[in-house]
Amino acid sequence: MAEYDYLIVGSGLFGAVFAHEAKKKGQKCLVIDKRNHKGGNVFCEQIENINVHKYGAHIFHTNDKEIWNYVNQFVEFNRYTNSPLAFYKNEIYNLPFNMNTFYQLWGVKTPEEAKYKIEEQVKASGITNPQNLEEQAISLVGIDIYEKLIKGYTEKQWGRKATELPSFIIKRLPVRFTYDNNYFNDKYQGIPIGGYNKLIEGLLEGIEVRLNVDFFANRKELTKLAKKIVFTGKIDEFYNNQFGSLEYRSLKFETKILDQENFQGNAVVNYTESQIPYTRIIEHKHFEFGTQKKTVVTYEYPDEWSLGKESYYPVNDNKNNAIYNQYKTLSEKDNTVIFGGRLAEYKYYDMHQIIASALQKSKIFL
């Protein structure tokens, strides 16, 4: 007889939400994670009394009131508004592209002037049928915004020339003709007061969690423990890479403690020129309006992915999507495993989308 109803592989947002919903339905769950902490990529490490986003900046935002109320039952969220800056050759620009950005670029003060400037550059480019990312971006926002704020950042992020990247990566670019630096249009936005660990702890309260457990190192014995599996790891690895390995982009982080109160005055500053190797610097205390005497900053470097490295961004090109669809077809024939999350579904998810997906699947399967 199986000891548990569900073995949940991965204690990130998908696994934690599903486990919480299963527990409410009287199901007995065991959550395992190969890392030495809960929470997956939303885990916060406390350094100098600052909640450091160990795996990159995580800013919660959603238009879904139900999702917002759901997370706020576990932890109160603050009023953090994401207003990143872009640093290009000792110049600073506001993001997303808005009237502040256009004034900084061209000295224009009215939406009419800004629209004319962009339209003039788009027309001058002569691009009518974009064949790659570079052409797509220029056809949307013109040469100045592309050269200063898109080209270098994107090429670093993907490790490829913009002319070698498919145009669909930038289907559209948010351009606002208002003086508004709020990056997200969503109605609800914030950071959990005290960090994301409080959210994960709330979701997993009363549920057995075992850390430092690698599912693939002891797969046979672990599978016997439960009637069903909820798998949030890499779907290709689950099926022994039989159709080939899916590709990702990876990241490297360099975190420093600085003996000063305020390093850059903002939580997120992007570095958009190609000569600077990192894509952004995160100053973590600003997510929670910190007043600590020291500060902690993280330099984020894009990294070419290979087996064994952390998988962050799926490379959703035609080749990889075709491979994923083979795994997806295989998974749909298996009624003992539920696949969910960024790695299992080979899809870039925002946090609120992962929670929505986990809630939806819990309604279907529980």
Buried (B, 14 or more C-beta within 10 A) or exposed (E): EEEBBBBBBBBBBBBBBBBBBBBEEEBBBBBBBBBEBBBBBBBBBEBBEBBBBBBBBBBBBBEBEEBBEBBBEBBEBBEBBBBBBBBBEEEEBBBBBBBBBBBBBEEBEEBEBBBEBBEEBBEEBEBEEBEBBBBBBBBBBBBBBBBBBBBBBBBBBBBBEBEEBBBEBBEEBEBBBEBBBBBBEBEBBBBBBBBBBBBBBBBBEEBEBEEEBBBEEEEEEBBEBBBBBBBBBBBBBBBEBEBBBBBBBBBEBEBEEEEEEEBBEBBBBBBBBEEBEBBBBBBBBBBBEBEEEBBBBBBBBBBEBEEEBEBBBBBBEEEBBEBBEBBBEBBEEEEEBBBBBBBBBBBEBBBBBBBBBBBEBBEEBB
